[in-house]
């Protein structure tokens, strides 16, 4: 219903009075709605910064391994066992001593070729080279040339002194002071000698779990980013074949030395360990809110980046974070949230 003429006149009078008294602003308030400053100043959708990070596309997997045959550690000396740190499930480590015979420490040493003779200065052969290579791995400043010199003798002398706390004077390297082990660290399955008992040449000091013969993924995860992959077990980074197998001997040794592998080897019937399946070369991704994406088609979508539509590949999404790869390695500073665009153009 239209207001009466009297009412319109009354309103006109009020406005006229206000104008006459300098209240033009007040009159405008009567006829102009108030607009919040935040809306008045907004000229487009809200934007948020885009942080960038390395993304290795990690996948949790179960890796299966095959056990090698158990290995017996055999004494090369005889006498009375005066000390032993051998315990089932514990470790022997190369460069340290886990037992003493007639009060003299016996040094555990992992060499590719078991030592079969006493070594004197000038001796040559694959056993000498294997000894030198292990001493180098343990930190001795030697050249593994396959010829025994004073440096190798002094290195063994130093390791024995660390084990006994007493001075050692070696003119050669007696096999009786060494215990061959097949890997830098081995886990004992059982111990064969008792302190106070006799030790003979050929006595079984301990039986160690045979280690790892093979390591592989039962199935390679699907729907992962393409690229060369690695397997992470504890702190070991292992190379993988395209079929998901670890084949390099060095990698198998690294795996065998991990806490996970040693624990699994010490547990009868266990043939798997938890691992991560990751990209060898992580990709650079931007992290955007899910609301920044539109025109979604599978793993593809669009965002408005720095004011312009851009196609992206979605590689991960969780807890309000969506990781995307921008084309050509671009790294925009910001993206629009709830953009008005509905097409990448």
C-alpha positions in Angstrom: 0.0 0.0 0.0 1.4 3.4 -0.9 2.0 5.9 1.9 -0.5 8.7 2.2 0.3 12.1 0.8 0.4 13.4 4.4 3.0 10.9 5.4 5.1 11.7 2.3 5.0 15.4 3.2 6.0 14.7 6.8 9.1 12.8 5.7 9.9 15.6 3.3 9.7 18.1 6.1 12.0 16.2 8.3 14.6 16.0 5.5 14.2 19.7 4.7 14.8 20.6 8.3 17.9 18.4 8.5 19.3 19.9 5.4 18.6 23.4 6.6 20.5 22.7 9.8 23.5 21.3 8.0 22.5 17.7 8.7 22.9 16.5 5.1 24.9 13.5 6.3 22.3 12.5 8.8 19.6 12.7 6.0 21.7 10.3 3.9 21.9 7.8 6.8 18.1 7.7 6.6 18.0 6.6 3.0 21.4 4.8 2.4 22.1 1.3 3.8 25.4 0.7 5.7 28.0 -1.6 3.9 30.6 -3.3 6.1 34.1 -2.1 5.3 35.4 -5.7 4.7 32.8 -6.2 2.0 33.3 -2.7 0.5 37.0 -3.2 0.1 36.8 -6.8 -1.3 37.2 -6.9 -5.1 37.6 -10.7 -5.5 37.9 -14.1 -3.9 40.1 -14.5 -0.8 43.7 -15.7 -1.5 46.1 -17.8 0.6 49.8 -18.3 0.3 51.1 -21.5 -1.2 53.9 -23.3 0.7 56.1 -25.7 -1.3 57.8 -28.8 0.0 59.5 -32.1 -1.2 57.1 -35.0 -1.6 58.4 -38.6 -1.8 54.9 -40.2 -2.1 55.5 -42.5 0.9 53.5 -45.8 1.0 53.5 -48.1 4.0 54.4 -51.7 2.9 55.3 -55.1 4.2 58.5 -56.4 2.8 59.2 -60.1 2.8 62.6 -61.6 3.2 64.2 -65.0 2.9 66.6 -66.3 5.6 70.0 -67.6 4.7 71.3 -70.7 6.5 72.6 -70.3 10.0 76.3 -69.9 10.4 78.6 -71.4 13.1 81.3 -69.2 14.6 84.3 -71.4 15.1 87.2 -70.9 17.5 90.7 -70.7 16.0 92.4 -71.0 19.4 92.4 -73.3 22.5 92.5 -72.8 26.2 90.1 -71.8 28.9 87.1 -69.5 28.2 87.7 -66.7 30.8 85.0 -64.2 29.5 82.0 -64.3 27.2 79.3 -61.8 26.3 77.5 -64.4 24.2 73.7 -64.4 24.8 71.0 -65.7 22.5 69.5 -62.8 20.6 72.4 -60.5 21.3 75.0 -59.4 18.8 78.6 -59.8 17.8 80.1 -56.8 16.1 83.2 -56.6 13.9 86.1 -54.7 15.5 85.0 -55.6 19.1 85.6 -58.5 21.4 82.8 -60.7 22.8 85.0 -63.4 24.5 88.4 -64.0 26.0 90.5 -67.2 26.1 93.2 -67.5 28.8 92.6 -63.9 29.6 93.3 -62.6 26.1 90.5 -61.0 24.2 89.5 -62.5 20.8 88.6 -59.9 18.2 85.5 -60.5 16.1 86.2 -59.5 12.5 83.9 -59.6 9.4 85.9 -60.3 6.3 84.8 -61.4 2.8 87.3 -64.2 3.0 87.7 -66.0 6.3 91.3 -65.8 7.7 92.9 -69.2 7.4 96.5 -68.4 8.5 98.7 -66.3 10.7 99.7 -63.2 8.7 103.2 -61.6 8.7 104.5 -58.5 7.1 104.8 -59.0 3.3 102.1 -61.7 3.0 99.9 -61.3 0.0 96.5 -62.7 -1.1 92.8 -62.2 -1.0 92.6 -62.9 2.7 95.0 -60.0 3.3 93.0 -57.7 1.1 89.8 -58.8 2.8 91.4 -58.0 6.2 92.5 -54.5 5.0 89.1 -53.7 3.5 87.4 -54.4 6.8 90.0 -52.4 8.7 89.4 -49.5 6.3 85.6 -49.8 7.0 86.3 -49.7 10.7 88.2 -46.4 10.2 91.9 -47.3 9.8 93.8 -45.1 7.3 95.0 -47.9 5.1 95.3 -48.8 1.4 93.7 -52.2 0.7 96.4 -53.4 -1.7 96.5 -57.0 -0.7 100.0 -56.7 0.8 100.3 -56.9 4.6 102.2 -54.0 6.1 102.9 -52.4 9.5 99.7 -50.3 9.2 97.5 -53.4 9.2 99.3 -55.0 12.1 99.1 -51.7 14.2 95.4 -51.5 13.4 94.7 -54.9 14.8 96.9 -54.1 17.8 94.9 -51.0 18.5 91.6 -52.9 18.3 92.9 -55.5 20.7 94.1 -52.8 23.1 90.7 -51.2 23.1 89.1 -54.5 24.0 91.6 -55.5 26.8 92.6 -52.1 28.1 96.2 -53.3 28.1 99.2 -52.8 25.8 99.5 -55.2 22.9 102.8 -55.9 21.1 102.2 -57.7 17.8 104.9 -58.6 15.3 102.3 -60.4 13.2 98.6 -61.0 13.1 97.9 -64.4 14.8 94.7 -66.1 13.6 94.2 -67.3 17.2 93.3 -63.7 18.3 90.6 -63.4 15.7 87.0 -64.8 15.4 85.6 -64.7 11.9 82.0 -63.4 11.6 80.1 -63.3 8.2 78.7 -59.7 8.5 79.7 -56.5 10.4 76.9 -57.3 12.9 75.4 -60.7 13.6 72.7 -61.9 15.9 73.4 -65.0 17.9 70.8 -67.8 17.9 72.6 -69.8 20.5 75.9 -70.0 22.4 78.1 -73.1 22.4 80.6 -72.4 25.2 80.5 -71.7 29.0 82.8 -69.4 30.9 85.3 -71.6 32.8 85.0 -74.4 30.3 87.6 -75.6 27.8 87.9 -74.1 24.3 89.4 -76.2 21.4 90.3 -75.3 17.9 87.1 -75.8 15.9 84.8 -75.4 18.9 81.5 -73.7 18.0 81.5 -70.5 19.9 78.0 -69.5 18.8 75.5 -70.1 16.0 74.3 -66.9 14.3 71.2 -66.4 12.3 72.1 -66.7 8.7 71.0 -63.2 7.7 69.1 -62.2 4.6 69.2 -64.1 1.4 66.6 -62.0 -0.4 64.3 -59.1 0.2 61.3 -58.1 -1.9 57.9 -56.6 -2.0 55.1 -59.2 -2.5 53.4 -56.7 -4.7 54.3 -53.3 -5.9 51.8 -50.6 -4.8 49.5 -49.3 -7.5 48.4 -45.7 -8.1 51.7 -44.2 -7.1 53.7 -41.4 -8.8 55.9 -42.7 -11.5 59.7 -42.6 -10.9 62.5 -44.7 -9.5 61.7 -46.0 -6.0 63.6 -46.8 -2.8 62.7 -48.9 0.2 63.2 -47.4 3.7 63.7 -49.7 6.6 64.7 -47.9 9.8 67.7 -45.8 8.7 68.6 -48.0 5.7 67.8 -46.7 2.2 67.6 -49.6 -0.2 67.6 -49.6 -4.0 64.8 -51.5 -5.7 64.4 -53.3 -9.0 61.3 -52.4 -11.1 59.8 -55.6 -9.8 60.3 -54.5 -6.2 63.3 -56.6 -5.2 66.5 -55.6 -3.3 69.3 -57.3 -5.1 72.6 -55.5 -4.3 74.6 -57.3 -1.7 75.5 -54.0 0.0 71.9 -53.2 0.4 71.1 -56.6 1.8 73.9 -56.2 4.4 72.5 -52.7 5.3 69.1 -54.2 5.8 70.4 -57.0 7.9 72.1 -54.5 10.2 68.8 -52.7 10.9 67.0 -53.1 14.2 63.9 -54.3 12.4 65.8 -57.0 10.5 67.7 -58.2 13.6 64.5 -58.4 15.6 62.8 -60.3 12.8 65.7 -62.7 12.4 65.7 -63.4 16.2 62.0 -64.2 16.1 61.3 -67.7 14.7 58.8 -67.8 11.9 58.9 -64.0 11.1 59.5 -63.3 7.4 58.3 -59.7 7.0 59.2 -56.2 8.2 57.5 -52.9 7.9 58.9 -50.5 5.4 58.2 -47.3 3.4 58.1 -47.3 -0.4 59.2 -43.8 -1.5 60.4 -41.9 -4.6 64.2 -41.9 -5.0 63.9 -38.3 -6.3 61.0 -36.5 -4.4 58.9 -34.1 -6.4 58.2 -30.4 -5.5 54.6 -29.9 -4.5 52.5 -26.9 -3.5 50.1 -27.3 -0.6 46.7 -25.7 -1.1 43.3 -25.9 0.6 40.8 -28.3 -1.0 38.4 -25.3 -1.6 40.9 -23.8 -4.0 40.4 -26.6 -6.5 37.7 -26.7 -9.2 37.0 -28.5 -12.5 38.1 -31.8 -11.0 38.6 -34.8 -13.3 40.3 -37.7 -11.5 43.7 -36.6 -10.4 43.6 -33.4 -12.4 42.1 -30.1 -11.4 42.5 -26.4 -11.6 43.3 -23.5 -9.3 43.4 -19.7 -9.7 47.1 -19.1 -9.1 48.4 -15.5 -8.8 45.2 -14.4 -10.5 45.3 -16.8 -13.5 43.7 -20.3 -13.9 46.3 -23.1 -13.8 46.0 -26.8 -14.3 47.5 -29.0 -11.5 48.0 -32.7 -10.7 46.8 -33.8 -7.3 49.3 -36.1 -5.6 48.0 -36.2 -2.0 45.1 -35.0 0.1 44.6 -35.2 3.8 43.3 -33.2 6.8 42.5 -30.0 4.8 45.8 -30.1 2.8 46.0 -31.0 -0.8 49.4 -31.4 -2.4 49.6 -30.5 -6.1 52.2 -30.3 -8.8 52.1 -27.2 -10.9 53.0 -27.4 -14.7 56.6 -26.7 -15.8 57.8 -26.5 -12.2 56.0 -23.2 -11.5 55.7 -22.0 -7.9 53.0 -19.4 -7.6 52.8 -17.3 -4.5 49.1 -17.7 -3.8 45.9 -19.3 -4.9 42.3 -18.2 -4.6 39.9 -19.9 -2.1 36.4 -20.6 -3.5 37.3 -19.0 -6.9 34.5 -17.9 -9.1 36.1 -19.5 -12.1 34.7 -22.9 -13.2 37.0 -23.6 -16.2 40.7 -23.5 -16.7 40.1 -21.6 -19.9 
